[in-house]
């Protein structure tokens, strides 16, 4: 039984659901629409539902845990991320930049696994930042039906305003916005001008304690910051409440293994991103929120 989110991407959800349903005999998969307090609560608290897989907020996950606890149900909870990308000076710059643009802005940043904190070794920081901004500006935002576009619109108006609010907060805190929101002009067809589109936005000069570095923005916004020492960047990367994923960029195999072992993340990619994601299953040991 699939309980869809309240504000689905109607176009993509419809097509994905049709593809799923066509792969199974009638009645095997059932789709439920409705709000969390009614449809969601009825499902998670029903004694005949033995297993629950949930993707969403920590607050909702707590409610699911409480409602399902009397029945000792098995839970798989994916509660978002504030995923670091750690880039050492010996990284393959070309591959690193193209992949990090993708890991930061794919699906307009509305992927829990997106890189939203980018730590760059100081010796290559100026070059990386300049090339990263240049590459982000080539990432096209527009109508998703146009195959030349990389990103579409955010899920709804409220979420767009929330994401833009983080950019406004960055400016209030003295950070610098290098591209995207408030810097570059978003050009859209007239009929789509009122859509919830937002350009890839790169911000620097953000403190680790800022909400931009601590909270999941879930939009096309990423923060770039320099680091000096290996142990320093590990500590900073681990300095959030989330522990979903991380990416490490280096040609030094020993360093990659050493850093990966110390990162508090359920998934660590090395010199790549979102590879072998089909291996996800309820049997995989994953850590989404630190306990």
C-alpha positions as CSV (number, residue, x, y, z in Angstrom):
1,X,0.0,0.0,0.0
2,X,1.5,3.3,-1.1
3,X,0.4,6.5,0.7
4,X,1.4,9.4,-1.5
5,X,2.7,12.7,-0.1
6,X,0.3,15.6,0.2
7,X,1.9,17.7,-2.5
8,X,3.2,15.3,-5.1
9,X,4.8,16.3,-8.3
10,X,1.7,15.3,-10.2
11,X,3.3,14.7,-13.6
12,X,6.2,12.6,-12.4
13,X,4.1,10.8,-9.7
14,X,1.4,9.9,-12.2
15,X,3.9,8.4,-14.7
16,X,5.9,6.6,-12.0
17,X,2.8,5.1,-10.5
18,X,1.5,3.9,-13.8
19,X,4.8,2.2,-14.5
20,X,4.8,0.5,-11.1
21,X,1.2,-0.7,-11.4
22,X,1.8,-2.0,-14.9
23,X,4.6,-4.3,-13.5
24,X,2.3,-6.2,-11.1
25,X,-1.0,-8.1,-11.3
26,X,-4.1,-6.1,-10.4
27,X,-4.6,-5.7,-6.7
28,X,-1.0,-6.4,-5.6
29,X,-0.2,-2.7,-5.3
30,X,-2.8,-0.2,-3.9
31,X,-2.5,3.6,-3.9
32,X,-4.0,5.7,-1.1
33,X,-4.4,9.5,-1.3
34,X,-5.1,11.7,1.7
35,X,-3.6,13.7,4.5
36,X,-1.3,12.3,7.1
37,X,-3.7,12.7,10.1
38,X,-6.3,10.7,8.3
39,X,-5.0,8.3,5.7
40,X,-1.4,8.1,7.1
41,X,-2.4,7.6,10.7
42,X,-5.0,4.9,9.8
43,X,-2.3,2.9,8.0
44,X,0.5,3.2,10.6
45,X,-1.8,2.4,13.5
46,X,-3.6,-0.5,11.9
47,X,-2.7,-3.9,13.4
48,X,-2.7,-5.6,10.0
49,X,0.1,-3.4,8.7
50,X,3.3,-5.2,9.9
51,X,6.0,-3.0,8.2
52,X,6.2,0.7,7.5
53,X,8.7,2.5,5.2
54,X,8.6,6.2,5.5
55,X,10.4,9.1,3.8
56,X,9.9,12.6,5.3
57,X,10.3,14.8,8.3
58,X,11.7,13.8,11.7
59,X,8.6,15.2,13.4
60,X,6.3,12.9,11.4
61,X,8.7,10.0,12.0
62,X,8.3,10.4,15.7
63,X,4.5,10.3,15.4
64,X,4.8,7.1,13.2
65,X,7.0,5.5,15.8
66,X,4.6,6.3,18.6
67,X,1.5,5.1,16.7
68,X,3.2,1.9,15.6
69,X,4.9,1.1,18.9
70,X,2.0,-0.9,20.5
71,X,2.3,-3.4,17.6
72,X,6.2,-3.6,17.5
73,X,6.1,-2.9,13.8
74,X,9.3,-3.0,11.7
75,X,10.2,0.6,10.6
76,X,12.4,1.9,7.8
77,X,12.8,5.7,8.2
78,X,14.5,8.0,5.8
79,X,14.4,11.4,7.5
80,X,16.5,13.7,5.3
81,X,20.1,14.8,5.2
82,X,22.6,17.6,5.4
83,X,25.2,15.8,3.3
84,X,28.8,16.9,3.2
85,X,31.1,16.7,0.1
86,X,34.7,16.8,1.2
87,X,37.1,17.8,-1.6
88,X,40.9,17.4,-1.0
89,X,43.5,19.1,-3.1
90,X,44.5,16.0,-5.0
91,X,41.0,15.4,-6.3
92,X,40.2,15.1,-10.0
93,X,39.0,18.7,-10.4
94,X,37.2,18.2,-13.7
95,X,35.2,15.1,-12.5
96,X,34.7,16.6,-9.1
97,X,33.1,19.8,-10.3
98,X,30.8,18.2,-12.8
99,X,29.6,15.6,-10.3
100,X,29.3,18.0,-7.4
101,X,27.0,20.3,-9.6
102,X,24.9,17.2,-10.2
103,X,24.9,16.1,-6.6
104,X,24.0,19.6,-5.4
105,X,21.3,20.6,-7.8
106,X,19.7,17.5,-9.4
107,X,15.9,17.5,-9.2
108,X,16.2,21.1,-8.1
109,X,17.9,19.9,-4.9
110,X,14.8,18.0,-3.8
111,X,16.7,14.8,-3.1
112,X,17.6,13.8,0.4
113,X,21.0,12.7,-0.7
114,X,22.0,16.0,-2.4
115,X,25.3,17.7,-1.3
116,X,24.4,20.8,0.6
117,X,27.7,21.4,2.5
118,X,30.8,21.5,0.3
119,X,34.2,21.5,2.2
120,X,37.1,22.3,-0.1
121,X,40.8,22.2,0.9
122,X,42.0,25.7,1.1
123,X,44.8,25.5,-1.4
124,X,42.3,24.7,-4.2
125,X,39.4,26.6,-2.8
126,X,39.5,29.8,-5.0
127,X,39.9,27.7,-8.2
128,X,37.2,25.3,-7.2
129,X,34.7,28.0,-6.3
130,X,35.2,29.9,-9.5
131,X,34.8,26.8,-11.7
132,X,31.9,25.5,-9.6
133,X,30.0,28.7,-10.0
134,X,30.7,28.7,-13.7
135,X,29.4,25.1,-14.0
136,X,26.3,25.8,-12.0
137,X,25.4,28.7,-14.3
138,X,25.3,26.2,-17.1
139,X,22.8,24.0,-15.3
140,X,19.6,24.9,-17.0
141,X,16.3,25.5,-15.1
142,X,13.0,25.5,-16.9
143,X,10.0,23.5,-18.0
144,X,10.7,19.7,-17.3
145,X,9.0,18.7,-20.6
146,X,11.9,20.4,-22.4
147,X,14.7,17.8,-22.5
148,X,17.4,20.5,-22.7
149,X,16.5,21.6,-19.1
150,X,18.3,20.1,-16.1
151,X,15.8,21.2,-13.4
152,X,12.1,21.9,-13.1
153,X,10.1,23.8,-10.5
154,X,10.0,23.2,-6.8
155,X,7.1,21.3,-5.3
156,X,4.9,24.3,-4.3
157,X,4.9,28.1,-3.6
158,X,5.3,27.6,0.2
159,X,8.5,25.5,-0.3
160,X,9.9,28.0,-2.8
161,X,9.5,30.8,-0.3
162,X,11.1,28.7,2.4
163,X,14.2,28.0,0.2
164,X,14.5,31.6,-0.8
165,X,14.2,32.5,2.9
166,X,17.5,30.6,3.5
167,X,19.2,32.7,0.9
168,X,17.9,35.9,2.5
169,X,19.2,34.7,5.8
170,X,22.6,34.1,4.3
171,X,22.8,37.7,3.2
172,X,21.6,38.9,6.6
173,X,24.5,36.9,8.2
174,X,27.0,38.5,5.9
175,X,27.5,35.5,3.5
176,X,28.1,35.9,-0.2
177,X,25.7,34.6,-2.9
178,X,27.8,33.8,-6.0
179,X,25.1,32.8,-8.5
180,X,21.5,32.0,-8.7
181,X,18.8,33.6,-6.4
182,X,19.1,37.4,-6.5
183,X,22.2,37.3,-8.7
184,X,21.3,35.8,-12.0
185,X,18.1,36.4,-14.0
186,X,15.8,33.4,-14.5
187,X,14.4,33.3,-18.0
188,X,11.3,31.3,-18.6
189,X,8.6,31.1,-21.2
190,X,5.8,33.6,-20.6
191,X,3.3,30.8,-19.7
192,X,5.6,29.5,-17.0
193,X,6.7,32.8,-15.5
194,X,4.6,32.3,-12.5
195,X,6.0,28.8,-11.7
196,X,8.0,27.9,-8.7
197,X,11.4,27.9,-10.4
198,X,14.7,28.8,-8.8
199,X,18.2,28.9,-10.2
200,X,21.1,26.8,-8.7
201,X,22.5,29.0,-5.9
202,X,26.0,28.8,-4.4
203,X,26.8,30.6,-1.1
204,X,30.1,31.1,0.7
205,X,31.1,32.7,3.9
206,X,28.5,30.8,6.0
207,X,29.4,29.8,9.6
208,X,29.0,26.2,10.5
209,X,26.5,27.2,13.2
210,X,24.2,28.9,10.7
211,X,20.8,27.4,9.8
212,X,22.1,27.1,6.2
213,X,24.7,24.6,7.4
214,X,22.6,22.8,10.0
215,X,19.1,22.5,8.5
216,X,18.0,20.6,5.4
217,X,17.1,23.2,2.8
218,X,15.8,20.7,0.2
219,X,16.3,23.1,-2.7
220,X,18.9,24.2,-5.2
221,X,21.1,25.8,-2.6
222,X,24.5,24.7,-1.5
223,X,27.2,26.2,0.8
224,X,30.9,26.1,0.0
225,X,33.6,26.6,2.7
226,X,37.3,26.0,2.9
227,X,39.2,23.7,5.4
228,X,42.8,23.2,6.3
229,X,43.3,19.9,8.1
230,X,41.8,16.4,7.7
231,X,40.7,16.0,11.3
232,X,39.2,19.5,11.2
233,X,37.0,18.7,8.2
234,X,35.8,15.4,9.6
235,X,34.7,17.1,12.8
236,X,32.9,19.8,10.8
237,X,31.3,17.4,8.5
238,X,30.0,15.4,11.5
239,X,28.8,18.6,13.2
240,X,25.1,18.2,12.3
241,X,22.2,16.1,13.6
242,X,21.8,14.3,10.2
243,X,23.8,11.2,9.2
244,X,22.5,10.2,5.8
245,X,25.3,10.3,3.3
246,X,28.7,12.0,2.4
247,X,31.1,12.2,-0.5
248,X,34.9,12.2,-0.3
249,X,37.0,13.3,-3.2
250,X,40.7,12.3,-3.3
251,X,43.2,10.2,-5.3
252,X,44.7,9.0,-2.0
253,X,43.1,5.6,-1.3
254,X,44.4,5.5,2.2
255,X,42.9,8.9,3.0
256,X,39.6,8.0,1.4
257,X,39.2,4.9,3.6
258,X,40.5,6.7,6.7
259,X,38.0,9.6,6.3
260,X,35.1,7.4,5.3
261,X,35.5,5.4,8.5
262,X,35.3,8.5,10.6
263,X,32.3,10.1,8.9
264,X,29.0,9.7,10.7
265,X,27.0,8.8,7.6
266,X,25.1,5.7,6.5
267,X,26.4,6.1,3.0
268,X,29.8,7.4,1.8
269,X,30.6,7.8,-1.9
270,X,34.2,8.2,-3.0
271,X,34.9,10.2,-6.2
272,X,31.4,9.7,-7.3
273,X,27.8,10.3,-6.3
274,X,24.5,8.3,-6.3
275,X,26.2,5.2,-7.6
276,X,24.6,1.8,-6.9
277,X,21.6,3.4,-5.3
278,X,19.5,0.4,-6.4
279,X,21.2,-1.5,-3.6
280,X,18.9,0.3,-1.1
281,X,16.6,-2.1,0.7
282,X,15.1,-2.6,4.1
283,X,18.0,-5.0,4.9
284,X,20.7,-2.3,4.4
285,X,22.1,-0.8,7.5
286,X,21.5,2.9,7.1
287,X,21.7,5.8,9.6
288,X,19.5,8.9,8.9
289,X,19.3,10.7,12.2
290,X,22.0,10.4,14.8
291,X,21.0,8.9,18.1
